[in-house]
Amino acid sequence: MKRKLLKQIKSQWHSNLWLVIELVIISVVLWYIIDLLAVMTQSMLEPNGFNIEHCYSLTLRRSGELKPGETEMTSGQENLEILKRLRRYPGVEGVAVSNAVEPYCGNFMGVNMMDVDNDSLMYGSDSPSLRYGKANADFLRVFRIEGARGETPEQLAKLFGKGGRNILAAENFTQSVDSGAQVYNPIDLVGHRFKRGKKDYKLVAVLKNVKREDTTPLKYNSLVLEYLDDNSEDEVDWIGSLSIRVRPEADKDFVARFREDMARQFHVGLSYIADIKSFDLIRDDRLSEESKMKSKLYIVVGFLLLNVFLGLLGTFWYRTRQRVSEMAVRMTFGATRGSIFRRLMSEGVILLVIATVIAICIDCTIAYLELNMRPEGDHLTLGMIALASGITFLLALTMIFLGVYFPARAAMKVEPAVALHDE
């Protein structure tokens, strides 16, 4: 049967050639669309590495005049007092002080770090870039950041808060070395001395990967935290970001209650808390424009996919309908409905395989020339090309199956004599 099928395909080379060309074009277009969908969705499937449930951002300001009878203090002293009052406030579970590293932060401070204990190997010179900032130990508890070796936020906070120039780094930071340099297991680097500028630091633990926000792929950024002593007047003289986590049972009416108490309890000297906003709202505000753009892209991509599917389905539907007389002749000579369907399907699969091989060559050329809609520096790998090509093949195969099955099923219900007479 296989030899006869190949001979038939060869004898009908003119019509099959145009069909292969159509399948090649459709395969390349499908592959391109699937890669675009992968770029749009891959970051959403990665874990964030942080948790913002029951978390709030506080706006801290300093202005105005002292209240009558108040003693003048430095901004550091005022901030220390506000932190103490926040920790005592009913329902507050933790208070995080940070700079440029809190979730959905618009600021970005990138650095390079040198591993002093490992031949002065430099990190941060390649993707992912090192997103650097300072944070207190409570930052880990507030945002539920966990360790790469299974450490809980509480355990990490104890390690981090022992004092000194301690740093924590997300596990993907070792990927940020120059191309060709050895990539070490980040766990093996715990205890190493790192240099940033003229200052030395000690890596005390490795964190699970932490994203900047939901839509930022992990391969773009890696988090590095320097310890901030929130009991030091100098350290809290200026606070970049102030965040709190509220106990779940106290979160129902927390914002309304806190707003009523802000002016009375959290106005110390010239410093005061001006506003409170949930991180859920911050996330929505931050991602709203990007979500709208992605929604439009999904609609366009969906429309393109629908047209591709209908085109391929229609081609094989029409092709099968045109071969009713051939099916009738085969049934007259004893062929079963199953054997006829398998023959038609095998023909479509052979043509699809030929087209797929050609299409993969074109796909690799597109990837090599970086003609895909990917962010700068995000290169396609052979694994990604193979995965997208496999999905493309399965989708095209599904359309071929539907385009053969339904018209063939209807045609084979007709008596062979009637089909031949109509022909």
N, C-alpha and C positions, 0 to 999 in steps of 0.2 A: 504493500500500500504506500509505503514511504517513497519508493522509487517512482511509482506512478504519479504520486502527488507532486514530487519535484519536477518530473517531466511536464506535468500540466502547468505548473507555475512558470517553467521555462518557455513553454509554447505560447503562453499568454503574457509574454514579457512586456509587451507594449503597455497594456492596461495596468499590469502589476508595477511597472516602473513608476508610473504617475502616482500609484497608491503608496509606494515606498517613499517617494519624495514628499507626499502629503504627511505620511507618518513621521518622517524626519523633522519636518517643520513643526508639527504638533508636539513631538517629543521635546524639542529644544525650547519651545514656548512654555510647555508645561514645566520643564525643569527650571526655567528662569523664574516662573511664578512661584514654584515651590520653594526655591531658595529665598525669594523675597519674603514669603510667608514665614520662613524659618528665622530670618533676620528680625521680623516684626514681633515674633512670639517667643524666641528662645530666652530672652531675659526675664520674661514673666514666669517662666517655668523654674527658674533658679530660686533657691531659698534666699530670703533677704538677709538672714543672719541676725536680725533684730526683731523686737516685738514692741509695738506702740500701743497695745491695748491699755486703756486706763492711764495713758500718759498725756501730759500737758506741757506746753511751752509757756514760760512766763517772760513778759517784757519788763526789763529792769532799766529804770532811768534815774538820772541825777540832775536836779535843777531846782530853782525856786529859793526860798529863804527858810531859815530855821524857825521852828515853832517856838513860841514864847517859853522860856525856861529850859530849852534843850541845850545840851553841851555840844560844842562844835567838835566834829570827829573827821578823820580822814575817810576817803571813800572805801578803803580797805576795811576799816573798823565798822563802817555802816553795813557793808556787804556781809561781813562775818555775823553781825547781829541778825540780819534778815535771814541768813541760812539757818541759824539756830532756831529762829521762830518758825521757819518752814518745817523743820524736822519735828517740832513739837505740835504742829497744827493737826487737829483731828482728821484722820483718814489718810494722811500722807505716809507712804511706805518708803520712799527714797527721794533724795534730792541730787540731781546731777548737775555738775558744773563742767562746761566744756567749751572748746573753741574750734570751730570749723569742722567738726566730726559728727555732729548730731544728725539723725536721719533727716533727709530732705533739705539739707543745708545748701544754700546757694553759694557759699564760699568754698574755695578749694585752695589748699596750700600743699604743693608738691615738693618733695625733697629727694635727695640721694643719701644713702647710708652706706658706710664702709664697714665691712666685717673685719675688725682688727685682728681677731683670733683665727682668721682663715685667709691668709695671704692678701689681706686688704681688698677682698672681693667687693666690688661696688654693686649695690642694689638701687633700683630706681631709674636706671639708664635705658630701660626698654619697657614695653607694655607687659604687665599693668604698671601704671604710674603709682608711686607711693603717696597716698592721701594722708597727710600728717596733721596732727593737732594734739592739744593737751586735754586731759579729762581727769576727774577725780575717780576714786575707787567706786563710788556709788553709781557712776555712769554705767558700769557693767550690770549692776542690779536693776537699775531703772529700765534699761532697754533689753534685759534678758540675754546678754551676749554670753555665749558658751565657748569653752576651750576645745581645741582640736583633739585633745586626748580625753575628752569627756568631762572636763572640769565644769562644775556648775558656776553660775555668775557669782555666787557667794565665795566659792573657793578662789576664783580668779581675783575677786576684790581683795581678799586677804593677802594674796601674793603681791598684787599691784600696790597695795597700800602700806607696804612695809617701810616705805621711805626711800630716799636716794633717787638717783637718776634711772628709774626703771622704765622700760618700754614694753609694750605688747604689740605683736604684729599678726595680721591675718595670714593664714597658711599659704595663700597664693603669692606672698611677697617674694618668695625665692624664684618665681618665674620672671622677675623683672631684671635679670642680668643681661649683659650683652649677648647677642646671638653667637652661639658657639661655645660660651662658657658653661661650665658644669652647673646643673641645677641640683641643689642639695635638698634633702628631706628637711623641712622647716623644724621638725621636732628635734633633730640632731643639733640645731643651732641654739637651743635654749641654754642660757648661761654665757653665751658669747658676748664679747664687748663690741659695741657698734659706735662709730663716730659719725656725728652730724656736725659739720663745721669744725669747731675747735672743742666741742663737748663730747665726752664719752658717756655711753649709756649701756645698761645691761638688759638683755632680752630675758625676761622672767617667765614668759609663757607665750604660747601660740594660740591665736583665736581661730574659731571657724570663720570662713570667709564672710565678710560683711559688705553688703552693697551700699552704694551711696543713696540710691532710691530704687523703687520697684523696676523701672525700665532701663537702668544702667547695667549692662552685662558685667559679670564679675571679672572678666578678662581685661577690663579697662582700668580698674582701680584696685588697690590693695590698701587696707587700713593699717596705720601705725599710730599708736597712742603713747604719748609721754605722760608720766604721772604728774598730776596737779594736786598739791596739798591744799585742801579746802579749809584747813585750820590755820593757814598762814595768811597774815594780813597782806603781805606783799603779793602773794599768788592770786588773791581774790580782789586786789585793788581795781582790776578791770575784769568783768565777767562777760565773755562773748555770748554764751547761751546758758540759760537756766531752765532746767526741766525737772518735772516731778512725776512720780508714779503714785497713783491713788489706789488704795485697797478696793477690790471689786465691790464689796458690800457698802462702801462709802461713796461710790461714784455716781449714784443716781441723781442727787441734787447738789453735787460738789461744786460745780461752777457757780451756780447762783449763790450758794453760801459763801464761797471764797470771794466773790465780787463784793458782797456786803461787808466783808472784813478787811478788804485790801487797804483802804485808806486809814483805817484805825490801827491795824496790827502790823502792816508792812510798809510803813512810812517812817524811816529812821534817818534823822538828820535831813540831808538833802537827797537821799536815795529812797526810791519807792518802787513798788511793783505797779505798773500802769495797766497791764492787761494779762489775760489768761486765754489760751487757745488750745484746743485739743489737737493732737498730732494727726488725727483722722482728717480734720479740716485742712490742716497744713498740707497733707498728702494730696487731698482733692484739688486744692488750689494750685499746687505745684504741677500736677499732672493733667489738669483739665485741658489745656491747649494741645498737649501731646496726644491725649485720648481722642479729642475731636479729629485731629489729623489722621490718627491711625484708623478711626472709624471710617473716614472717607476712603482711605487706602484699601481697607477690607472690602468696601462696597465695589470699588473699581476692580480689585483682584477677583472678587466673586463673580462679577459680570464677565470678565475675561475667561475665567474657568468654565462658566456656563456655556459661553459661545464655543469654546474649544470642545467641550464634551458633546454638545449638540452637533457640531460639525463632524466629529469622528463617528458618533452614533449614526448620523444620517448617511454617511458614506457607506458604511458596512450594511446598514439597513437596505439601502437602494441596491447595493451590489448583490445582496442575497435574494432580494425580490426579483432581480433580473435573471436569476438562475433557477427559476421554478421548473422549466422544461428539463433542465439537466437533472434535477432531483427526481423528476417523474421517470425519466429514462432509467436512472439507477435503481429506483424502486421496482420498475418493471423487470429488471434483470436480477431481482432478489435482494437488493441492498436493504438493510433495516434503517429505520429512522435514526437510531442511535449512531450507526456507522456513518450515515450521511452528515449528521451534525458534527461528529468528531472530525470528519474530513474537512468540512468548511472551517471549523475552528482551528484545526492544525494549519491550514493554509494561512489564516489570519495571523497565527502565532509566529510562523516562519517569516512572514513579511515584516512583522513587528520586531523580531529579533534582528533582522538585517538592518532595519531602520534605526534601532536602538544603538547598535555598534557605531553607525555613522554619526548619530546624534551625540554619543558620548565623546567622540573626537572633537566635535564642534563645541560641546560643553567645556571640555578641557581647554580649548583655545580661548573661549570667553573668560574662563577663570584666570588663565595665564595673563591675558591682556587687562584683567581687572575691570571688565565691562559690566559686572553685576552691580546692583544697587546696594552696596555695602558701605558702612562707614570707613573712613580713611584708616588704613592700618589693619583692617579686619580682612584677612586673606582666606580664601577657600582652601581647604585641605583635600587630599584625595579621598579621605573618609567621608567628608561632607558631600563631595561630588558623587561618590558611590551611593550614599544614602538617598540623595535627591533623585538620582537616576533610577534607583530601585523603586521608589515611590511612583515616579513617572511611568515606569514600565507597568506597574500594577494597575494604575489608573487607566492607562491606555488599554490594557488587557481586559479590564472590566467593561469598558465601552465597546470593545470588539465583541465580547461575549454577548452583551445585550443586543448589539446590532446584528448578530447572527442568530441568536436564540429565538427571539420573538417572530421575525419574518419567516425563519425556517420552520418553526413549529406550525405557523398558520399555513404555510405552503404544503407541508407534508400531510395535513389533514385532507387535502384535496385528492381525489382519486387520480391515479396516474393517467388514465384514459382521458379524463376531463381536462387535465392540465395540458396534455399534449394536443388535444383538440382545440383548446383555446389558443394555444401557441400558433 
